[in-house]
Amino acid sequence: MNTIKIDFVSDIACPWCAVGLASLEQAIGRVQDEISVELHFQPFELNPQMGVEGEDVTEHLMRKYQISREQVAQNQTRIAERGAELGFRFNHRKRIVNTFDAHRLLHWAEIEGKAGDQHRLKRALLEAYFTLGEDPSNHAVLLEVTHRTGLDCTRAGEVLSGDEFSEDVRQREQRYLSLGIHSVPSVIINERYLVQGGQSVERFEQALRQVAQPS
């Protein structure tokens, strides 16, 4: 069985990343009898300068993209519909928040966790923010999500109380920026092939099969 590596570069504050992950997961399920996939989640912050107070999501999107309140609502509805098609439920999120500590936890889960721990944590963080309306910049919320995922809450608390993995996360963010990654999700297959955006299940499946073919 062929094995391929996927680096899923994304932010948990990115709705299209939730859509893209749900789509990719289904594509992986379609090829699982033929292709073994190693899935790694890499950090990208859409709003690295966001303060601890966060910002109203509608005001933020209107300012960032120079669009109207009505256009924001239309875009949110379209994203929610795409999510529903893939089994991911979006509710109305109220604020844009800083996600750096969430990325530190995801890095910890990859470095110290077992196979699948980082994936479960990533999915749980996306659901906490977009489905449950929780604040993933809040350490209490991050610890609760860690608990729901079945990971070591004591160790997670130690990570969050200091600055462990901060430099590692920043270095990875800079690496992907230097590679020209400026929008997410960006799915890098075998460190060579790039698929960007919340693509369809069929598009991801096609990419996986093409990369897995013997050269």
N, C-alpha and C positions, 0 to 999 in steps of 0.2 A: 504493500500500500504506500502510495506517495505521501510524503509529509510536506506541508507548506507552513510558513510562518506569516502571521498577519500582525502588523502593528496598527492598532486602531487609535489614531491621533484625534483627540476630542476633548471637549469640556462638558462637565455635567450640567452647566447652565445653558447648553445649546440644545434646543428642541430637535433640530434636524439630526443631531448626534443620537438622540433616543430613537428616532425613526430609522436612521441608518443602522444602528446596532440591531434593532428588532428584525430588520430586513436581512442583515448579514447572518444573524443567528438561524433564520429559516433557510437561507441558502446553504449554510454549513450542514444543517440537518438533511438537506436533499442529497448531499454528496458524501455523507459520513461513511457509507459502505465502501467508498472508493478512495477517499482522500482523508488523511489525518491532518487536523489543523491545530497549530499552536497559536493561541490568541493572546496578544499582549496589549495592554492599554497604556497609551503614552499621553503625557500631559500637554494641554494647550489651554491657555486662559484667554477667553474672549475679552475680558475686562480686568486685566492685571492690576490696574490702578484703583479699582473699586474700593471705597472705604468700608469700614465696618458697619456703617448705617445702611448701606445698600442704596438702591434707587427704585422708584416706582417703575414697573416694567413698561407701562404704556408710554410714560414720559420719556423713558430711556430710548425706546425703539423709535419714537417720533423724532427725537433729536439726532440719534445716530444715523438713521437712514433717510431723514428729511421727508417723512411721510406723514399723512394725516392720521388722526385717531381712528377714523373709519377704515383706513388701509391696514392699520395694525390689527384691528378686529378681524378683518377679512383674512389676513395672513394667519392669525391664530386659529381661525376656524379651519382653514385648509390644512394646517399642520395636525390639528386634532383629528380630522377626517383620515389623513394618511396613517396616523398612529392607530386609530381604531381598526383600520383594515389589517394591520399587522398584530393586533392584540395588545397594543400599548395605549393606556388610557391617560389622556391629558385633562387636567382640570386647570382652572384659572390660577396662574401664579401671580403673586402680587408684587414681588420685588426682585430685581437683579442683585445678586450678592457676590461676594468674593469667594472664589473656589480653591484658593491655594492650599489650605489645610486639607481639603478633601483629596486633592492630588497627592499630598504627602501620605495620606492613609492608603491610597491606591498603590503608591510605590512600595510602602511597607508590606502590603498584602502580597505583592509580587515577589519581593525579596525574601520575606520570612514565612510566607504562607505556603499552603499546599496547592497542588494543581487545582485550578478552578476557583480558588478563593478570591483572586482579584476580579474575575469575571462576575461572580456573585455580588461582590461589593459594588462594582460599577453599576450593575443593574439595580441594586437596592438604592444607590444614591440617586440615580435618575428617577426612580419611582418616588423616592422621598420628596424630591423637589417638584417634579411635574405632576405627579398623581396625588400625593398627600398634601402638597403645599407647605412642606417643612423647609426650614432654613439650613442649608448645608454649610453655612459659614459658622454656625453655632456649634460649639464643641459638645454640648449636651446632646444635640441632634445627631452629630457624627457618632457619638458613642452608642446611642440608641440604634442607629442603623447598623453599626458594627455588631451589636448584640443580636439584632434580628437576622443578621447574616450568619451568625454562629461563629464569629471570629473572637479572638482573645481581647476582651474589653479592657483588661488591666494593661496589657501591652499597648493597646491603642491609646489609652489615656496617657501613658508615658510618652508616646510619640507626640501627641497633641500638646502636652504641657511644656515641651521644649521646642527645639528647632531641628530635630532629627529629620534627615532626608530633604531638608530645604535646598541645600546646594545641589543634590542629585536631581531634584525636580527642575530647578532653574537651568541646570546644564542640559537636561533633556529638552526643555522648552526651546532653548537657544539652538540646539542641534537641529530641530525640525524647522525652526524659522530660517536657519542658514541653508536648509535644503529647499527653501522656497515654499514652505507650507504656511499659508496665511489665511486659510479658511478651513473649517471643519464641518463634518467629519472628513478626514483624509485616511484612506485605507491603503496601507503600503504592504504589498504582498512580496515575500521573499526579498525584501529590501531593494526591489527594483521596479515593481509595477504599481502604479498609483491609480486608485479609483476614488474620486471625490464626490461628496454630497450624499444625500439620503436616497441612494439609488434603489431600484426595484429589486425584489428577490431574484428575478430572472437575470438581471444585469450582474449581480454579485455571483450568482451561480455560474454564469458564463465565464466570468473572470477567473474563478477558482479552477474551473475545468481547463481553461486555456493554459494557465500557469502550470498546472499539474501534469500536462502532457509532456512526454519525454522529448527532449530537444534533438 
